[in-house]
């Protein structure tokens, strides 16, 4: 069985071919010296196979720090190779596979019993997405470099590369706080309360909320009905349609979405990430929520999924039961009047609306700019060639 795991190196293949040629020529020409040289070559190959028969008995541990990093920022992998046996492990070559980044080769020197070798190396972080590191591919090679025995060991580790984020100003918006200024909110923020109404007492109401003046005036027990005010909300609609954004433009759009969500989430505001493909992620705000959103933006991709229609507004946003409130920022590219009509159906749910076009021609279709946002009252349009430009324009608009 162990013979199946052996592999000849390029040098080993050359020696094997030379052995065959020498033997054939020696037989045809009747020269014993050539047959002897062929036998020596075969003997070297057999000796190499024997020296690599014993597989390396090692334990491999791998750590990636940090396991989440912004595109372009450094990330390191730490590889620890330990000899758990009571005998010395001879040296071997190891290659750590790195998804989208080739592999990293290390020479593990001879390890004494219980010995550990530690290696550090940088991981590629130029592109957004997940980078899988490992498993470790070890190879024991004979002294002449003719035969090698590969072996995979250790678990894999995952590095998440977030989109690059540009410094953006915080913009928030929320429902009106009091019920008499608008409709009552559905998802209250706990920790404070506003007086919504004064009504008759029912069993189960807190006695401390009794309204004595109203009780004296009506002759019935009356209680104050409190409701918690809602906090500001920030929603981002990311256009994932292939026909709207080229792959390079889509990466810029993802950077814009991440840049704008970051300050709002860190300020503790409720944030919602929606894609035209049907993804819908609502978070309560805070660092943990930001991490959750960035994890999604790390993996988001363009595609024509089952919910990806011809217009920008997905079903999760167009549905009558979908939540709203606050500010809605749509990050897209070349749009047309159908997209504007789709956005107009949800315009009334938000106090503020922005359209950000990240493409060669900014907002527009086939290079024709959108000079007016028909059916979108008070909506603001921002055209930019890349993410950095878009965030600069955003900061100027909300300053």
Order of alpha helices (4+ residues) and beta strands (2+ residues): beta-alpha-alpha-beta-beta-beta-beta-beta-beta-beta-beta-beta-beta-alpha-beta-beta-alpha-beta-beta-alpha-alpha-beta-alpha-beta-beta-beta-beta-alpha
